[in-house]
Amino acid sequence: QVPMAESGGGLVQPGGSLRLSCAASGSIFRINANDMGWYRQAPGKQRELVATISVGDKTNYADSVKGRFTISRDNARNTVYLQMNSLKPDDTAVYYCNAHPYLPDYWGKGTQVTVSS
């Protein structure tokens, strides 16, 4: 059973928006007990932390996405979201969710986001 299942990616033009979802497997992982993060990995680059949300709903963002991305959580659905607005080509990457700090065995397959005209 995959601990995290990301969805919502796709191809979008610059300036567009996407909303990513990450459904955690309730039998394995409860998001209401963990700080959560969205991460991304672009081709040829290391995985980087994009946004975090604490158990108490405090949020933090990488400078590159601040003001454009919003992380949120729905504990009842055991799901974390990433609303992405004003997308740029540099946002192209595979996006993953995980705990923060991440748990090595809890990576999902990710969801591809491609920003291109």
N, C-alpha and C positions, 0 to 999 in steps of 0.2 A: 504494500500500500504506500503510495507516494505521500510524503508528509505535507508537501505544499503543491498546489496546482494553480499555476498562473494562467490568466486568459485576458483577452481584450486587446491584444496587439494587432498590428496591421500596417498597411501602407497609407500614409497621410501626407498631404502637401505641407510645405512650410507655412507656419501660422495656424495650422489646424490643431485639433484636440483629440485626445483619446483618454479613456478611463480604463485602467488596468484593475483586475481583481485577483486576489490570491485567497483561495479557499484552503484552509488548513484541515487536515484530517483529524476530526475530533477524537478519534480513538488513540491518536498518537500525540497530538499537540494542541494545547489550548492557548489561543492568542491573548486571552484576558489575563493570563498569568505571566506574560512575557513582553518585554520591549520588542518591537518589531521594526524591520527595515526593508526598504526596497533598494536593490542593488542593480547595476547594469554592467554589461561587458560588451564593448565595441570590438570589431575585428582587429586583431593584432594588439589589443590593449588589455591591461589587467582589469579584473572586476573592481568596480568602485561603488562606494556607498552613496546613494542618492538622497534618501530621506529616512527619517526615523520617527517613531511615535512610541512614547513610553506607556507603561501601564496606566499612568495618570493622565494620558492624552497630551503630554507635552511633545511638541514637534520640533524637528530640526532638519535643515536642508543643506545640501551642498551649494556652494556659492553659484555654481553654474545653472542651478534650477530654481534658485530662490525667487519667489514672486511669480513663478510660472506653474510650479507643481504643488499639489496639496495631497498629503497623506492622511488617511482616516481609517477608522476601524469600526466594525460592527461585531461586537462580542457575541451577540445572540446567533449570528450567522457564522461565527468563527472565521471571519473574512476581513482582509485588509485591502484597502483601495489606494490607487494612485491616480489622481486627476491631473492630466498633463495638458496644459494650454500653451499657446504661442510656441508650438514645437519648431525646432530648428534641425537642420541636417545633422548637426553634431549630437543630437539626441538619439540618433540611430544606434541601436544596440539590442541585445537580448536582455530583457528585464526579469529579475528574480526577486522573490521575497524570502525572508528568513528571519530568524530571531536576530536581535542586536544586543551583544555581539553574535555573529552568526554561529550556527551549529553545523559542523562540517558534514554530518550525515543527513542533513535536512534540506539540501538543495533540491528544488524541483527541476522541471525541464525548461522553465522560463517561457517567455512569450516575446516574439520578435516585433520590434517597433522599427519601422523604416520611414524616414522623413525625406521625401524627395518630390521634386516637381516633374 
